[in-house]
């Protein structure tokens, strides 16, 4: 048992009803259990509550919580709107988008958006398939589990 291995802190950020974040968190828990710390960051209290129901370890809501917490994240995950000022019907403030995009942490962004933006070349896969790809292919580059 290696006591010096620190759990990776994964910040899952979502807004509105927290549905996308909840799907991501459930899949992370299936694959990684308690070997990672999942922080639910909601642009509002409803989104945070839904992500906590999905078994995030901790959660916080609002601009200041997001701006402060992303500075300590090992990995940031969310839909494309989290890095777009005024996305999610205005819930993502310019300060939030700047803090997330400027964080030195790796960001795994799902190409989902309700904004008037098209990511050319991005897959039109349904959310569950995108989350599987995120966890099974991209996240593994950032998380090494003790065997």
N, C-alpha and C positions, 0 to 999 in steps of 0.2 A: 504494500500500500504506500503510495507516494503522497505524503501530506503537503508537498510543495506545489502541486498542480492546482492552479486556480481555475475555477469554473469560468467559462466564457460567458460574458454578459451580452445577451442578444436583446436589442431593443426592437420591438415590433410596434410600428406606428400606424394608427388608423384613425379615421374620423367617422362622422355621420353615425351609423348604427353599429360599427365595429365588426361587421360581417367578414370582411376580407382578413382582418387581423385575427379573428377567432379561428378561421380555417387554417391559417398559417400556424398559430400556436398549437392547435390540436395535433397537427402533423409533426411539429417539432417535438412535442411531448411523446408521441408514438415512437419516434426514432431515437431521441436523446434522453428521454425521461428526466431525471434530476441531475444529469451530468452537465447541464447548462443552466444558467439563470436567465429566465425570460422576463423582461420588463415590458409591460403593456403601457404604451404611451398613447393616450387618446387626445384628440383635439377637443373632445368634450367628455363629460362624465358618463354618458350612455355608452360611448365606444369603449371607454376604459372598463366599465362594468361588464360588458359583454366579453371582453378579452380576459378579464379575471375569471369569469365563469368557464372559459375555455382552459383554465388552469395555469395562467401566467403566475409566476412567483410573486411579483409585485406589480403595482400599477400607479400611475399618476395621470392627471389631466391638465390640459391647458398649455398656453404658450411658455410660461416660465419653466414649468416642469420639463417640457420637451427640450427647450433651449439648454437647460442645465444638464439634463441627463444624457443627451447625445454626446457630450464631451467625454463621458466615461465609458461609452459603449465599446465593446469589442467588434460588434457587427450590428448594422442597422438594416431592418427589413421593412418593406412596405410597398404599396402601389405607387405608381409614378407621381401621383398628386402630392406626395409628401415633400417633393423637391420643387413644387411649382407654387409660387406665391399666389394666394387667393383661390387655390383649388378647393375642391370639396365644398362647393357653394360658399366659399369665403372662409371656411374653418381653418385652412392652412394660412396663417399670417405670413407676410414677407419675412418677418424675423424668424419664424419657425423654419421656413423653407431654406433661408440662408444658413441657419445653424446646422441643419441636417446636411445640406449639400457641402458645407465647408468642413464638416467633421472629418478628421483623418481616418476614421473607421471605414472599413469596407462597407459598401452599401449594395444590397441585393434588392433591386427594384423590379417589381412586376409591371409588365407593359399594359397596365389597365388604367383607363382614364375616362372620366365623364366630361372632361374638358374638350375644347375644340382643338385637339391635338392628335395627330396620327404619327405613330412611330413606324416609319417605312421599314419593312423587312421584319418587323416583330411578328411573332406567331399569334394566331387568333385562337389558340387553345383555350378551352374552358378553365376556370379558376382552379379546380382540383388538379388538373394536369400541370398547370403552371407551378403550383405549390410543390407537387411531386418533383418536378425538374429542379426547382430551387433547392429543395432539401437533399435530393438524391445526387445531384451533380455539382451544383455550385457551392453549397454550404460545406460540403466535405473538404473543400480546399482550405477552409478556415478553422475547422474543428478536428482535432486529433484526439481520439478517445484512447485511454489506457486499455491495452488488451489483457 
